[in-house]
Amino acid sequence: MSKRLSFKTIINYSTIILLLIAIAIRAGASFEWLKPVEVKEYSLADFKDAFPLAESFNTNSDQSFSVYDNEGGLLGYALVSEELDARYSGYAGEVPLVISLSEDKIITGVYLLPNGETSHYIEHIRETGLLSEWSGMALDTLVVQKQVDAVSGATRSSTAIINTFNQTVANYLVVASQRQPFSVVRGIQIALILILIVISLMQTIGKRLRKFYYYYLAGVVLIMGIWLKQMLSVGAFHTWLVNGLPWQTNFELIVILLLALVMALLGHKKYYCNYLCPMGALQMLVSKMSPIKKRSINIKISVIHLRTVYLTFVWVAILLGISLPLSSMEPFMAFSFSVATTFMLLFGGVVIVLSIFFNRPWCQFCPTGCAIDIVKPVIEKQ
């Protein structure tokens, strides 16, 4: 049978790309990095709100600031959005921030630097507690993935603050990672992920090691889920569309995404869901251990699967400017026991219980799986 490049496929991919660009722009990716940047000089006044006892400061190699009291004691660290090239505009221009950190890099506060926004809106934002949403969180990639709602009545200003915060942290993590020595633990993490990827490809393409499939799934749950918390999600997709791909801080997950897309193009559209998704692996393990005969959930509206409706709702809501708690719309945060809410833990528990009676129940609703399934083989048989 001959093969040809489907014109319909090209049109579908063009539509997807344009939709993703629209989502990125609508969500606040204003591509400020294309504009020339002015060099700013900082003064002690810029840090006084965050550190009232501040008497001096100095710039560090990772583009953070160390702030000291009058006796030279370290009060903490500060990230300044302008220094880290995080620039998003509200109604009247950029809304620069100072993020204060404790000595062990825990976020202690977020403070606004002078800006052109209307004081009434800024005061409304302060009263809602938006600036304290991140307080107490460790400075890592989970902070960037935290879904924070814009403030009703000051949507544009608050959205600019949220985007500026996320970009500031993301850019800092990139700079900091470039200046940290390569640790043994980090090397072990990368090696384990690469081993899982190689085994997954051997099972998918070469059909080797199939008899060890469920042992392999246990490894995916323990390594990818519980330890590393590496999983694709619509929340991560949204963050990457707005802030860019985190190549320096989390290149492994980007590689997994690219591999999932390539495998889908080659006709293995369930590759990620069947082999590298921790939640998918957990469901299959529970189903395997359960002696109860499993039923399939296949909910459709006419000929459209419910998860397609779910994903469409997510995309349309973002395009319309509706703020959604994306991290709470999938049960993946349940693997992060230390930061997961009670709701998320219950969400994950429900999925596990349902897996006793049904074949991979969450997979029938999963918007991430649906998004990956949109990718069809480029070469069609004729």
C-alpha positions in Angstrom: 0.0 0.0 0.0 1.4 3.4 -0.9 1.6 6.2 1.6 1.0 9.9 1.2 1.0 13.0 3.3 -2.6 13.8 4.2 -3.7 17.4 3.4 -6.3 17.1 6.1 -3.5 16.3 8.6 -1.6 19.4 7.6 -4.7 21.5 8.1 -5.4 19.9 11.5 -1.8 20.6 12.7 -2.0 24.2 11.4 -5.2 24.7 13.4 -3.7 23.2 16.5 -0.6 25.4 16.3 -2.7 28.6 15.8 -4.9 27.6 18.7 -1.9 27.1 21.0 -0.5 30.5 20.0 -3.9 32.1 20.7 -4.0 30.4 24.1 -0.5 31.6 24.9 -1.3 35.2 23.9 -4.6 35.2 25.7 -3.0 33.8 28.8 -0.5 36.6 28.9 2.5 35.6 26.8 3.1 39.0 25.4 6.6 38.1 24.0 8.2 41.0 25.9 11.6 39.3 25.3 11.5 40.6 21.7 11.6 44.2 23.0 14.8 46.0 23.9 15.5 46.0 27.7 16.7 49.0 29.6 19.3 48.5 32.3 17.9 49.5 35.7 19.9 50.6 38.8 18.5 49.5 42.1 18.5 51.3 45.4 17.9 50.3 49.0 14.3 51.7 48.8 13.4 48.9 46.4 13.9 46.3 49.2 12.5 48.2 52.2 9.0 46.9 51.9 10.2 43.3 51.8 13.0 43.9 54.4 12.2 46.8 56.7 15.5 46.4 58.5 17.5 46.4 55.3 20.6 48.6 55.4 22.6 47.2 52.5 22.5 44.7 49.6 24.6 43.1 46.9 23.9 41.3 43.7 24.7 37.6 43.4 25.9 35.6 40.4 22.4 33.9 40.1 20.8 37.4 39.6 19.3 37.4 43.1 20.1 40.0 45.8 21.4 39.4 49.3 19.9 41.8 51.8 21.7 42.7 55.1 20.8 44.6 58.3 22.9 47.4 59.9 25.3 44.8 61.5 25.9 43.0 58.3 23.6 40.1 59.2 21.8 38.4 56.3 18.1 39.1 56.3 17.3 37.0 53.3 17.3 37.1 49.5 15.3 39.0 46.9 14.4 38.3 43.3 13.5 41.4 41.3 11.4 40.8 38.2 13.2 43.4 36.1 16.6 42.0 36.9 15.4 38.5 35.7 13.7 39.9 32.6 10.2 39.1 33.6 8.0 41.8 32.1 4.2 41.7 31.7 1.9 44.7 31.3 -1.2 45.6 33.2 -3.4 48.5 32.1 -0.8 51.2 32.3 2.5 49.3 31.8 4.7 46.7 33.5 4.1 45.7 37.1 7.6 44.9 38.5 7.9 42.8 41.7 10.2 41.9 44.5 10.0 38.3 45.8 11.5 38.0 49.2 13.1 34.7 50.3 14.3 33.3 53.6 17.9 32.0 54.0 16.8 28.5 52.9 14.9 29.9 49.8 11.4 29.8 51.2 9.1 32.5 49.7 8.2 35.0 52.5 6.4 37.6 50.4 5.7 39.3 47.1 5.9 43.1 46.9 5.1 45.6 44.2 7.7 48.1 43.0 6.5 51.5 41.7 4.2 51.1 38.7 1.7 53.0 36.6 -1.4 51.0 37.6 -4.4 52.7 39.2 -4.0 52.8 43.0 -7.6 51.7 43.5 -7.0 48.5 41.6 -3.7 47.8 43.4 -5.3 48.3 46.8 -8.1 45.9 45.8 -5.5 43.3 44.8 -3.7 43.7 48.1 -7.0 43.3 50.0 -7.8 40.0 48.2 -4.5 38.5 49.4 -3.2 37.8 46.0 0.4 38.8 47.0 0.4 36.2 49.8 -0.7 33.3 47.6 2.9 31.9 47.3 4.1 32.6 50.8 5.6 29.6 52.6 6.3 27.7 49.4 9.8 26.4 48.5 11.4 28.0 45.4 11.1 25.2 42.9 9.2 24.2 39.7 6.0 23.4 41.7 5.7 27.1 42.5 5.4 28.0 38.8 2.8 25.3 38.3 0.6 26.6 41.1 -2.7 27.9 39.7 -3.5 31.3 41.1 -6.8 33.0 40.1 -6.8 36.5 38.8 -8.7 39.1 40.9 -12.2 39.9 39.7 -12.4 43.7 39.2 -8.7 44.0 38.5 -8.2 41.1 36.1 -5.6 42.7 33.8 -3.4 44.0 36.6 -3.6 40.9 38.7 -2.9 38.7 35.6 0.2 40.8 35.0 1.3 40.2 38.6 0.8 36.4 38.4 2.6 36.1 35.0 5.4 38.3 36.2 5.8 36.2 39.4 5.9 33.0 37.4 8.3 34.3 34.8 10.6 35.7 37.5 10.8 32.4 39.4 11.1 30.4 36.1 14.0 32.6 34.9 15.7 32.4 38.3 15.6 28.6 38.4 17.2 28.5 34.9 20.0 30.9 36.0 20.5 29.1 39.3 20.6 25.7 37.7 23.4 26.8 35.3 25.5 27.8 38.3 25.0 24.7 40.4 27.4 21.8 40.2 26.0 18.6 38.7 25.1 16.5 41.8 25.2 12.7 42.1 21.5 12.7 43.0 20.6 14.7 39.9 22.7 12.2 37.8 20.8 9.3 39.3 17.5 10.9 38.6 18.4 11.5 34.9 19.8 8.0 34.6 16.6 6.4 36.0 14.4 8.4 33.7 16.5 7.4 30.6 16.4 3.8 31.7 12.6 3.9 31.9 12.4 5.6 28.5 14.6 3.0 26.9 12.6 0.1 28.4 9.3 1.8 27.3 10.6 2.0 23.7 11.8 -1.7 23.8 8.3 -2.7 25.0 6.5 -0.6 22.4 8.6 -1.1 19.3 10.6 -4.3 19.8 8.0 -6.0 22.1 10.8 -7.0 24.3 10.6 -7.3 28.1 6.8 -7.5 27.9 6.7 -10.1 30.6 8.2 -7.5 33.0 5.5 -4.9 32.1 3.8 -4.6 35.5 7.2 -4.5 37.3 8.1 -1.7 35.0 4.8 0.1 35.8 5.7 -0.1 39.5 8.9 1.6 38.7 7.1 4.4 36.8 4.8 5.0 39.8 7.7 5.1 42.3 10.2 7.0 40.2 8.2 9.2 37.9 5.3 9.7 40.3 6.2 9.6 43.9 9.9 10.5 43.8 10.4 12.9 40.8 6.7 14.0 40.2 7.5 14.1 36.5 4.2 14.0 34.5 2.6 15.8 31.7 -0.5 17.8 32.4 -2.7 20.6 30.9 -1.5 22.8 33.8 2.1 22.2 32.7 1.2 22.8 29.0 -0.4 26.1 29.9 2.6 27.2 32.0 5.0 26.4 29.1 2.9 28.2 26.6 3.0 31.4 28.7 6.5 31.1 30.2 8.4 29.0 27.7 9.9 25.5 27.9 12.0 24.9 31.1 14.9 23.3 29.2 17.4 24.1 31.9 15.4 23.1 35.0 13.3 20.2 33.6 14.6 19.1 30.3 13.6 15.4 31.0 9.9 16.2 30.9 10.3 18.2 27.7 12.1 15.1 26.2 9.2 12.9 27.3 6.7 15.3 25.7 8.6 15.4 22.4 9.0 11.6 22.5 5.2 11.2 23.1 4.5 13.4 20.1 7.0 11.6 17.8 5.6 8.2 18.8 2.1 9.5 18.1 3.2 10.6 14.7 4.6 7.1 14.1 1.3 5.6 15.0 1.8 4.8 18.8 -0.6 7.4 20.1 -1.1 5.7 23.5 2.7 5.5 24.1 2.8 8.1 26.9 -0.4 7.0 28.6 0.6 3.3 28.5 4.2 3.6 29.5 5.3 6.8 31.1 2.2 8.4 32.8 2.4 7.6 36.6 -1.4 7.9 37.0 -2.0 5.6 34.1 0.6 3.1 35.5 -1.0 3.3 39.0 -4.5 2.5 37.6 -3.2 -0.5 35.6 -1.4 -1.9 38.7 -4.6 -1.5 40.8 -6.7 -3.2 38.1 -4.1 -6.0 37.8 -4.2 -6.7 41.6 -8.0 -6.5 41.8 -9.8 -9.9 41.4 -13.0 -8.1 40.3 -13.9 -8.3 36.7 -13.3 -4.9 35.2 -15.7 -2.9 33.2 -14.9 -0.2 30.7 -16.0 3.4 31.0 -16.7 4.8 27.5 -18.9 7.9 28.0 -19.8 9.8 24.8 -22.0 12.7 23.8 -23.2 11.5 20.4 -19.9 10.4 18.8 -17.7 12.7 20.9 -15.8 11.3 23.9 -16.3 13.1 27.2 -12.6 13.9 27.6 -12.7 15.7 24.2 -15.5 17.8 25.6 -13.5 18.4 28.8 -10.3 19.5 26.9 -12.4 21.7 24.6 -13.9 23.4 27.6 -10.4 24.0 29.0 -9.1 25.6 25.8 -12.2 27.7 25.2 -12.3 28.9 28.8 -8.6 30.1 28.5 -9.3 31.8 25.2 -12.2 33.6 26.7 -10.1 34.8 29.6 -11.7 32.6 32.3 -9.2 31.6 35.0 -9.3 27.9 35.7 -7.6 25.9 38.5 -5.8 23.7 36.0 -3.7 21.8 38.5 -7.0 20.8 40.3 -8.7 19.5 37.2 -6.4 16.5 37.0 -5.4 14.1 39.9 -1.7 14.3 39.3 -0.9 16.6 42.2 -2.0 13.8 44.5 1.5 12.4 44.0 2.9 15.5 45.8 1.8 14.5 49.3 3.5 17.4 51.0 1.8 20.2 49.0 -1.4 18.5 47.8 -4.7 19.7 49.2 -7.2 17.4 50.8 -9.3 17.7 47.7 -6.4 16.5 45.5 -5.6 13.6 47.8 -9.3 12.6 47.7 -9.3 13.0 43.9 -6.4 10.6 43.6 -8.0 8.2 46.1 -11.3 8.1 44.1 -9.3 7.2 40.9 -7.6 4.4 42.8 -10.9 3.0 44.1 -12.6 3.2 40.8 -9.6 1.3 39.2 -10.7 -1.7 41.3 -13.9 -2.0 39.3 -13.1 -0.2 36.0 -10.3 -0.3 33.4 -8.3 2.9 33.8 -11.3 5.2 34.8 -9.4 8.5 34.7 -8.0 7.8 31.3 -11.5 8.1 29.9 -11.6 11.8 31.1 -8.0 12.8 31.0 -7.5 16.1 29.0 -3.8 15.5 28.8 -4.2 12.2 27.1 -6.8 13.7 24.8 -4.4 16.5 23.9 -1.7 14.0 23.0 -4.2 11.9 21.1 -5.0 14.9 18.8 -1.6 14.2 17.1 -2.3 11.7 14.3 0.3 9.9 12.1 1.5 12.3 9.5 1.9 9.6 6.8 -1.4 7.9 6.0 -1.8 4.7 4.1 -3.5 4.9 0.8 
